[in-house]
Amino acid sequence: MRLSIFFLLAFFNVYSQTTCVEAGADFSYTNSVLAHGGVYRNTTGQVVDPYAYFAQRGCTLARFRLFHTPQNRMDVCGNPITAGSLADVTLGLQRAKAAGMKLLVSLHYGDYFNDPGRQKRPAAWMGLSQTVLLDSIRNYTLKVLNHFKTNNVIPETVVVGNETTWGFIDETDATNGWQFPADGQKFNAALYAIDDFNSTNQVHVKKMVHFTDSTAIWMLSQFQTVGMVANYDAIGISFYPSISPLANWADFDSMIQQLQSNVTADIYILETGAPWTTAYADNYNNGSSSMGNFSYPISPQGQKQYLLDLIQHSQNKGVKAVVYWEPTWISSSLCDAWGQGSSYENASFFNFQQNNQALPAFDWFTYCTSLAQSDFEPVEGIRIFPNPTANIVHVKGLKEANKMKLYSLLGQEISSVILGETIDVSGLPEGCYFLSIEQDGKWQTFRVFKK
């Protein structure tokens, strides 16, 4: 037992030193979809818990969006909206944490969706003077973080604002343009509130701001020259091929390089998405049915290849993480402000044409895992086959028996499935596992894929 623990610590210490982009997912609608009859299945048709399944397939980062008071907005079915409320987000954070994922929360500072065209402040803040507004921003930010602390779900990262490209915490329905220094003061009120929370609680919640690919470089210059906003650790970028002005991957690489040349903050691709079909599962019109300037086929394999290329380019340019927006937003009876069902089921990770079975896009999450194998000094003579497998894996070349340990991506030992020189993975969830073998006093770690 002591040897297993020692190895596991040593393994994750080595693995953590690998410079590799993280692959994450936005789970903001997941609780509501589940509550409205949504069912998720793995590649063999078995019903799965989405949080656990994403973690098993290699997702390491869970993002959630938080609205101030979404109940102030009615959905198309005539009910107050609860998705994105503090209670809903807290539940999602608890589920994601239990699955072993890191936590990231985007604060919209509005009662409902804020985006490039809309940055409306909560109803509770309408008519406030700048001084009182700044105090409200600070107090709200601290209130949210203290609530997360009370519920043992302090996120690793908090994003101040969502796609803030033409205003922030406005009184108008549509964004009314930047008004510096007043808008810079709003950002700083939130960012320094996070600092105060960190100092009081001896933690380090990272601070992020969020732009789009079309405005990121310009916004950075605005922050630096007139906004006087610099107190952040990371910059998040929304990058959707269907609406991106970027012409190709060379443009993407150039954007990342320009950002990195002007700031020391980490860069995240905080939102992305790609359709796998143009078909519909319900009467809610889909928001995206093209790949824009990027010539990928609209198919399950096209969606997967886009993600593999995105994470490869992100890895090459030193991007910290890539987060897929709403891969669990499948069709259900859920109502939002614009429709019932989903406007994104054709870009989710589940095939509604096959009873919501998992799509090949899930393979994207193991990109970093495939890089990790090169971190370990090889042991000669070891053969593992077949791999991937649905049932039995054979291990040949062992000099001694009982020198193998199998671990999940979350570090849980599951060596009970090892029988001599065979490993029976038929009863395990599909995904990636780590097989550690000791030979001549040297550890070798292999990836074993259950399909």
C-alpha positions in Angstrom: 0.0 0.0 0.0 2.8 2.4 0.9 4.5 1.6 -2.4 1.3 2.3 -4.3 0.8 5.7 -2.6 4.5 6.6 -3.2 4.3 5.8 -6.8 1.0 7.6 -7.3 2.4 10.8 -5.7 5.6 10.4 -7.8 3.5 9.9 -11.0 1.3 12.9 -10.5 4.3 15.0 -9.5 6.0 14.2 -12.8 2.7 14.5 -14.7 2.0 17.9 -13.2 5.3 19.2 -14.5 4.2 18.4 -18.1 3.5 21.7 -19.9 0.2 20.7 -21.5 -2.9 22.6 -22.3 -5.9 21.6 -20.1 -9.2 20.5 -21.8 -12.3 21.6 -20.0 -16.1 21.9 -20.5 -18.9 24.4 -19.6 -21.5 22.6 -17.5 -23.8 25.6 -16.9 -27.0 24.0 -18.3 -26.3 20.5 -17.1 -28.3 20.6 -13.9 -31.3 22.1 -15.6 -31.1 19.6 -18.5 -31.0 16.7 -16.0 -34.0 18.2 -14.1 -36.0 18.4 -17.3 -35.6 14.8 -18.5 -32.3 15.0 -20.3 -30.5 11.6 -20.5 -26.8 11.1 -21.3 -25.3 7.8 -22.6 -21.8 6.5 -23.2 -20.7 5.0 -26.5 -22.4 1.7 -25.8 -25.7 3.2 -24.8 -25.5 3.0 -21.1 -26.9 5.9 -19.1 -24.2 7.9 -17.4 -23.9 10.8 -15.0 -22.5 13.6 -17.1 -20.1 15.0 -14.5 -18.6 11.6 -13.7 -18.5 10.7 -17.4 -16.7 13.8 -18.5 -14.1 13.3 -15.8 -13.6 9.7 -16.7 -13.1 10.7 -20.3 -10.3 13.1 -19.3 -12.1 16.5 -18.7 -10.1 18.3 -16.0 -11.8 21.7 -15.8 -15.5 22.6 -15.2 -16.8 26.1 -16.0 -20.1 27.6 -14.8 -21.7 31.0 -15.5 -23.3 32.9 -12.6 -26.2 35.4 -13.0 -27.1 37.9 -10.3 -30.9 37.2 -10.1 -32.0 35.2 -13.2 -35.4 34.8 -11.5 -36.1 38.4 -12.7 -36.4 36.9 -16.2 -39.2 34.7 -17.4 -38.6 31.7 -19.7 -40.8 31.1 -22.8 -42.8 28.6 -20.8 -43.9 31.3 -18.3 -41.6 30.4 -15.4 -38.9 32.4 -13.6 -35.5 31.3 -14.8 -33.3 29.4 -12.3 -30.5 28.1 -14.4 -27.4 30.1 -13.5 -28.6 31.1 -10.1 -26.3 30.9 -7.1 -28.0 27.8 -5.8 -27.8 26.1 -9.3 -24.1 27.0 -9.8 -23.3 25.8 -6.3 -24.8 22.4 -7.0 -22.9 22.2 -10.2 -19.7 23.1 -8.5 -20.3 20.4 -5.9 -21.0 17.8 -8.6 -17.9 18.8 -10.6 -15.7 18.8 -7.6 -16.9 15.4 -6.5 -16.0 14.1 -10.0 -12.4 15.5 -9.5 -12.5 18.5 -11.8 -11.1 21.9 -11.2 -13.6 24.7 -10.9 -14.0 28.0 -12.9 -16.9 30.5 -12.5 -17.7 33.3 -14.8 -19.6 36.2 -13.1 -21.8 37.9 -15.6 -22.7 40.8 -13.3 -26.2 40.8 -14.8 -29.5 39.1 -14.2 -29.2 37.0 -17.4 -26.8 36.5 -20.3 -24.3 39.2 -21.0 -22.3 39.0 -24.2 -20.6 41.4 -26.7 -23.9 43.0 -27.6 -25.4 43.2 -24.1 -23.8 44.0 -20.7 -26.8 45.0 -18.7 -26.4 45.4 -15.0 -28.8 43.6 -12.5 -32.1 45.2 -11.8 -30.9 45.7 -8.2 -28.2 48.1 -9.4 -30.2 50.3 -11.7 -29.9 54.0 -11.0 -27.0 53.7 -8.6 -24.3 56.4 -8.5 -20.8 55.3 -9.5 -19.7 55.3 -5.9 -22.5 53.1 -4.7 -22.3 50.9 -7.8 -18.6 50.2 -7.2 -19.4 49.3 -3.6 -22.2 47.0 -4.8 -19.8 45.2 -7.2 -17.3 44.7 -4.5 -19.8 43.4 -1.9 -21.5 41.1 -4.4 -18.2 39.6 -5.5 -17.2 38.9 -1.9 -20.7 37.6 -1.0 -20.5 35.0 -3.9 -17.0 33.9 -2.9 -17.9 33.6 0.8 -20.9 31.5 -0.2 -18.7 29.2 -2.2 -16.3 29.0 0.7 -19.2 28.0 3.1 -20.2 25.3 0.6 -16.6 24.1 0.2 -16.4 24.9 -3.5 -14.0 27.8 -3.8 -13.2 27.9 -7.5 -9.6 27.9 -8.8 -10.5 30.7 -11.1 -13.1 33.5 -11.2 -13.8 35.4 -14.4 -14.9 39.1 -14.1 -17.4 39.7 -16.8 -18.4 37.7 -19.9 -17.2 38.6 -23.4 -16.7 42.3 -22.4 -15.9 43.9 -25.7 -18.0 47.1 -25.8 -19.0 47.9 -22.2 -19.4 46.5 -18.7 -22.3 46.7 -16.2 -24.3 49.1 -18.3 -27.8 50.5 -17.6 -28.9 50.1 -21.3 -30.1 46.9 -22.9 -27.5 47.1 -25.6 -23.9 47.8 -24.8 -23.2 51.5 -24.9 -19.5 51.6 -25.6 -16.5 52.0 -23.2 -16.6 54.8 -20.8 -13.2 55.0 -19.2 -12.2 55.5 -16.5 -15.6 54.6 -15.1 -15.7 51.1 -16.6 -12.2 50.4 -15.6 -13.2 51.2 -12.0 -15.9 48.6 -12.2 -13.4 45.9 -13.3 -11.0 46.9 -10.5 -13.8 46.9 -7.9 -14.4 43.2 -8.6 -10.7 42.2 -9.2 -9.5 43.8 -5.9 -12.4 42.2 -4.1 -11.0 38.8 -5.1 -7.7 39.9 -3.8 -9.2 40.7 -0.5 -11.0 37.4 -0.3 -7.7 35.6 -1.1 -5.9 37.6 1.6 -8.5 37.0 4.2 -8.8 33.3 3.5 -5.2 32.5 2.6 -6.1 31.1 -0.8 -5.3 32.0 -4.3 -8.3 32.3 -6.6 -7.0 33.3 -10.0 -8.6 36.4 -11.7 -9.5 36.4 -15.3 -11.0 38.9 -17.8 -12.9 37.7 -20.9 -12.8 39.0 -24.5 -13.6 37.7 -28.0 -11.1 36.7 -30.7 -12.1 39.7 -32.7 -11.5 42.3 -30.0 -8.9 40.7 -27.6 -5.8 42.6 -28.9 -7.7 45.9 -29.0 -9.2 45.4 -25.6 -5.9 44.6 -24.1 -4.5 47.9 -25.4 -7.6 49.7 -24.0 -7.1 48.2 -20.6 -3.4 49.2 -20.6 -3.7 52.7 -22.0 -7.1 54.2 -20.8 -8.8 51.7 -18.7 -6.1 51.2 -16.1 -7.0 47.6 -15.6 -4.0 45.3 -15.0 -4.8 43.3 -11.9 -5.7 40.0 -13.5 -3.9 36.7 -13.9 -5.4 35.4 -17.1 -7.2 36.4 -20.2 -10.1 34.3 -21.6 -10.9 34.3 -25.3 -14.1 33.2 -27.1 -13.3 31.5 -30.4 -16.1 30.1 -32.5 -15.1 29.2 -36.1 -18.7 29.9 -37.3 -18.5 33.6 -36.4 -14.7 34.2 -36.1 -13.1 36.8 -38.4 -9.9 34.7 -38.3 -9.2 33.2 -41.7 -7.2 30.2 -40.7 -5.0 28.7 -38.0 -2.1 31.0 -38.9 -4.3 33.9 -37.9 -5.2 32.1 -34.6 -1.5 31.6 -33.9 -0.7 35.2 -34.6 -3.5 36.4 -32.2 -2.1 34.3 -29.4 1.4 35.5 -30.1 0.4 39.2 -30.1 -1.4 38.8 -26.8 1.6 37.0 -25.2 4.0 39.7 -26.4 2.0 42.4 -24.5 1.0 40.7 -21.3 2.4 38.1 -18.9 -1.1 36.7 -18.0 -2.1 33.2 -18.9 -4.2 32.8 -22.1 -7.3 30.6 -22.1 -9.6 29.7 -24.9 -12.5 30.1 -22.6 -15.3 29.3 -25.1 -15.4 27.4 -28.3 -17.8 25.2 -30.2 -18.3 23.3 -33.4 -21.4 21.6 -34.9 -21.4 17.9 -35.8 -24.7 18.0 -37.8 -27.1 20.6 -39.3 -30.1 18.6 -38.2 -32.4 19.4 -35.3 -33.7 17.4 -32.3 -36.5 19.9 -31.5 -38.2 23.1 -32.6 -35.6 25.5 -31.0 -33.5 26.9 -33.9 -29.8 26.0 -33.7 -27.4 28.9 -33.2 -24.6 27.4 -35.3 -24.5 25.2 -38.4 -21.2 26.1 -40.1 -17.5 26.2 -39.5 -17.0 29.7 -41.0 -13.6 30.1 -42.6 -12.4 26.8 -41.2 -12.9 24.0 -43.7 -14.0 21.1 -41.4 -16.9 18.9 -42.5 -20.0 19.2 -40.4 -19.8 15.6 -39.0 -18.9 13.9 -35.8 -15.3 13.3 -37.1 -15.2 16.9 -38.3 -16.1 18.2 -34.9 -13.4 15.9 -33.3 -10.7 16.9 -35.8 -11.4 20.6 -35.2 -10.9 20.2 -31.5 -7.8 18.2 -31.9 -6.3 20.9 -34.2 -7.4 23.6 -31.8 -5.8 22.0 -28.8 -2.6 21.3 -30.8 -2.3 24.9 -31.9 -3.1 26.0 -28.3 -0.4 23.7 -27.0 2.1 24.9 -29.5 1.5 28.5 -28.5 1.4 28.1 -24.7 -2.3 28.5 -24.1 -3.2 27.4 -20.6 -6.6 25.7 -21.2 -9.3 25.2 -23.8 -12.9 25.1 -22.6 -15.8 23.8 -24.8 -19.0 25.7 -24.4 -22.0 23.7 -23.2 -21.3 20.2 -24.6 -24.1 18.8 -22.4 -26.8 21.1 -23.7 -28.9 18.3 -25.3 -32.6 18.6 -26.1 -35.0 18.2 -23.1 -38.1 20.0 -21.8 -35.9 22.8 -20.5 -37.1 26.3 -21.4 -34.9 29.4 -21.5 -35.7 33.0 -22.5 -35.8 32.2 -26.2 -37.0 28.6 -26.7 -37.7 25.1 -25.3 -35.2 22.3 -25.9 -31.7 23.3 -27.1 -30.3 25.6 -29.7 -27.0 23.8 -29.4 -27.8 20.0 -29.5 -26.1 19.9 -32.9 -22.9 21.1 -31.3 -23.1 19.1 -28.1 -21.0 16.0 -27.4 -24.0 13.6 -27.6 -25.7 12.2 -30.7 -29.4 12.8 -30.6 -29.7 10.6 -33.7 -28.4 7.7 -31.6 -30.3 8.2 -28.4 -27.8 10.7 -27.0 -24.8 8.4 -27.2 -21.4 10.0 -26.7 -19.7 11.4 -29.8 -16.0 11.0 -30.9 -15.3 14.5 -29.7 -14.7 13.1 -26.2 -11.4 11.7 -27.5 -10.2 15.3 -27.5 -9.9 15.2 -23.7 -7.1 12.6 -23.8 -4.9 14.8 -25.9 -2.8 15.7 -22.9 -2.7 12.2 -21.6 -1.2 11.0 -24.9 1.6 13.5 -24.5 2.3 12.4 -20.9 3.6 8.9 -21.8 6.8 10.4 -23.1 7.6 11.7 -19.6 8.5 8.2 -18.3 11.7 6.4 -19.0 10.8 3.2 -20.9 11.2 -0.3 -19.7 12.3 -2.7 -22.4 10.3 -5.8 -23.2 6.9 -4.8 -22.0 4.0 -5.3 -24.5 0.4 -4.3 -23.8 -2.3 -5.4 -26.2 -5.0 -4.9 -27.5 -5.1 -1.2 -26.7 -7.7 0.3 -26.9 -9.9 -2.6 -25.8 -13.5 -3.3 -24.6 -12.6 -6.3 -22.5 -9.2 -7.9 -21.8 -5.7 -6.3 -22.0 -2.7 -8.7 -22.0 0.6 -7.7 -20.6 3.7 -9.6 -21.8 7.3 -9.4 -20.8 6.9 -9.2 -17.0 9.8 -10.6 -15.0 7.8 -10.8 -11.8 4.1 -11.2 -11.1 2.1 -8.8 -8.9 4.1 -5.8 -10.0 1.2 -3.9 -11.8 -1.1 -1.2 -10.5 -4.0 0.3 -12.4 -5.3 3.9 -11.7 -8.1 6.0 -13.0 -7.5 9.5 -14.3 -8.5 10.8 -10.8 -5.8 8.7 -9.1 -8.0 6.0 -7.7 -6.4 2.5 -7.6 -8.5 -0.2 -9.3 -6.0 -3.0 -9.3 -8.6 -5.6 -8.5 -9.2 -6.0 -12.2 -5.6 -7.3 -12.7 -5.4 -11.1 -13.0 -1.9 -12.3 -13.5 -0.8 -11.0 -16.9 -4.3 -9.9 -17.9 -6.4 -6.9 -17.1 -10.2 -7.2 -17.3 -11.5 -3.7 -18.0 -14.9 -4.9 -19.2 -16.6 -3.6 -16.0 -14.9 -0.2 -16.1 -16.3 3.0 -17.6 -14.8 3.9 -21.0 -11.9 6.3 -20.9 -8.2 6.4 -20.2 -6.5 4.6 -17.3 -2.8 4.5 -16.1 -1.1 1.1 -15.8 2.1 1.3 -13.7 4.6 -1.6 -13.9 7.7 -2.1 -11.8 10.5 -3.9 -13.5 14.1 -4.1 -12.2 13.3 -1.3 -9.7 12.1 1.0 -12.4 8.5 2.2 -12.9 6.9 2.4 -16.3 3.5 4.0 -16.9 1.3 3.0 -19.8 -2.0 4.4 -21.0 -4.8 1.9 -21.3 -7.9 2.9 -23.1 -11.3 1.3 -22.5 -13.6 1.7 -25.4 
